[in-house]
Amino acid sequence: MANGKLIIKYAGSDLPSLQVGGLRLIFHPIDDAERSASGDLMLEEIAFKRKIGATFPPLTGDETHHIMATLELNRSGHLEYFDIAKGGVHTIPVYYGAGVSVDMMRYDDNMALQLYSSLSINFIEM
């Protein structure tokens, strides 16, 4: 966090500040569960993974290009983000999930005043 703004890094590249409420942590326990012949549940804990959703405020063309180019060059990488469960900045290996969409809001005749919205990315811990 810098100056009260949520900052994340992906594959060594700083991404633009997130919008307010733009960081979403979803915790995924990965278990193997079976029932015994008597009906008792046998649970084996395998791993505990995170999915981090990042939502950005309206972005300029350069900011949007930077994010999309970083994603295109790095299908997987390390994500540095603020993890509320750990109480600080945390780095984990991730890949980004499908479905990164970008909506153009406005532009001028020279495409100089580009502004994009609705850019959100799901990073999934490997």
C-alpha positions as MATLAB code, in Angstrom:
seq = 'MANGKLIIKYAGSDLPSLQVGGLRLIFHPIDDAERSASGDLMLEEIAFKRKIGATFPPLTGDETHHIMATLELNRSGHLEYFDIAKGGVHTIPVYYGAGVSVDMMRYDDNMALQLYSSLSINFIEM';
ca = [
       0.000    0.000    0.000;
       1.399    3.404   -0.949;
      -0.238    6.689    0.034;
      -3.414    4.825    0.939;
      -3.674    3.209   -2.515;
      -3.638   -0.525   -3.131;
      -0.658   -1.422   -5.287;
       0.032   -4.811   -6.819;
       2.888   -6.170   -8.895;
       2.661   -9.019  -11.392;
       5.640  -10.720  -13.025;
       7.905   -7.962  -11.657;
       5.812   -5.188  -13.226;
       3.959   -2.508  -11.223;
       0.300   -2.404  -12.153;
      -1.850    0.742  -11.764;
      -3.488    1.399   -8.393;
      -6.648   -0.571   -7.775;
     -10.021    1.044   -7.262;
     -11.489    1.296   -3.771;
     -12.657   -2.201   -2.894;
     -10.713   -3.493   -5.891;
      -8.827   -6.295   -4.146;
     -10.826   -9.465   -3.486;
      -9.344  -12.483   -1.713;
     -11.046  -15.850   -2.008;
      -9.584  -18.701    0.007;
      -9.798  -22.210   -1.466;
      -9.082  -25.181    0.747;
      -8.268  -28.221   -1.390;
      -9.289  -31.428    0.341;
      -9.788  -35.082   -0.424;
     -12.891  -36.371    1.319;
     -14.282  -39.894    1.399;
     -16.821  -41.751    3.469;
     -15.915  -44.947    5.238;
     -18.160  -48.019    5.068;
     -19.758  -46.862    8.341;
     -20.503  -43.431    6.875;
     -17.822  -41.480    8.734;
     -16.195  -38.675    6.781;
     -12.452  -39.001    6.274;
     -10.970  -35.642    5.319;
      -7.429  -35.177    4.096;
      -6.281  -31.578    3.801;
      -4.134  -31.230    0.682;
      -3.517  -27.503    0.221;
      -4.839  -24.021    0.905;
      -4.819  -21.722   -2.138;
      -5.909  -18.177   -2.869;
      -7.657  -16.468   -5.760;
      -7.008  -12.745   -5.870;
      -9.377  -10.575   -7.857;
      -8.026   -7.196   -8.944;
     -10.396   -4.517  -10.272;
      -9.026   -1.275  -11.677;
     -10.636    2.165  -11.900;
     -10.994    3.761  -15.334;
      -7.563    3.588  -16.978;
      -5.764    5.524  -19.673;
      -4.786    3.830  -22.905;
      -1.149    3.582  -21.746;
      -2.116    2.001  -18.410;
      -4.425   -0.494  -20.120;
      -1.774   -1.340  -22.715;
       0.779   -1.898  -19.937;
      -1.498   -4.355  -18.101;
      -2.510   -6.254  -21.240;
       1.083   -6.466  -22.527;
       2.264   -7.751  -19.132;
      -0.446  -10.427  -19.146;
       0.279  -11.423  -22.747;
       3.985  -11.883  -22.023;
       3.480  -13.623  -18.676;
       0.776  -16.298  -18.472;
       2.141  -16.997  -15.009;
       4.365  -15.095  -12.612;
       4.658  -13.885   -9.052;
       1.979  -11.591   -7.631;
       2.831   -9.132   -4.871;
      -0.256   -7.857   -3.058;
      -1.612   -6.953    0.362;
      -2.892  -10.132    2.039;
      -5.297   -9.386    4.884;
      -4.892  -12.926    6.280;
      -1.123  -12.455    6.605;
      -1.406   -8.810    7.647;
       0.984   -7.401    5.084;
       2.464   -7.588    1.617;
       2.742  -11.171    0.380;
       4.182  -12.706   -2.816;
       2.846  -15.922   -4.356;
       3.225  -17.752   -7.691;
       0.057  -17.326   -9.778;
      -1.438  -17.581  -13.221;
      -4.246  -15.348  -14.394;
      -7.660  -16.775  -15.123;
      -9.511  -16.444  -18.401;
     -11.945  -13.665  -19.084;
      -9.980  -10.412  -18.876;
     -12.288   -7.942  -20.600;
     -11.754   -4.275  -21.324;
     -14.450   -1.776  -22.269;
     -13.567    1.470  -24.053;
     -15.371    4.444  -22.553;
     -14.238    7.333  -24.749;
     -11.562    8.620  -27.122;
     -10.842   11.594  -29.296;
     -10.223   11.597  -33.066;
      -6.515   10.814  -32.593;
      -7.200    8.098  -29.988;
      -5.174   10.302  -27.624;
      -7.754   10.582  -24.843;
      -8.455    6.922  -24.423;
     -10.187    5.861  -21.230;
     -11.039    2.268  -20.428;
     -13.165    0.682  -17.737;
     -14.253   -2.734  -16.514;
     -10.756   -4.201  -16.370;
     -10.577   -6.924  -13.766;
      -8.249   -9.894  -13.459;
      -8.384  -13.069  -11.392;
      -4.992  -14.290  -10.251;
      -5.023  -17.934   -9.111;
      -2.349  -19.297   -6.792;
      -0.378  -22.180   -8.263;
];
